[in-house]
């Protein structure tokens, strides 16, 4: 907990890179959904971390972002698992 400013500072490029990767893979759906899930999970972890650092109740928003990531990866598995089984 002594490195709050460093943790806060490093959240910006981490999330920025995840968003950049999602943007680059937006037309390749097979890569986009897992990258989107990772982006939401990183957002959830950053939200949780900020809540811990600054004593804000960010538990519900963090859990919501994590759940959205689960939906994104679930869509990936349902979509591409069905396509590969039908081949």
Buried (B, 14 or more C-beta within 10 A) or exposed (E): EEEEEEBBEEBEEEBEEBBEBBEEBEEEEEBBBBBBBBBBBBBBBBBBBBBBBEEEEBEEBBEBBBEBBEEBBEBBEEEBEEEEEEE
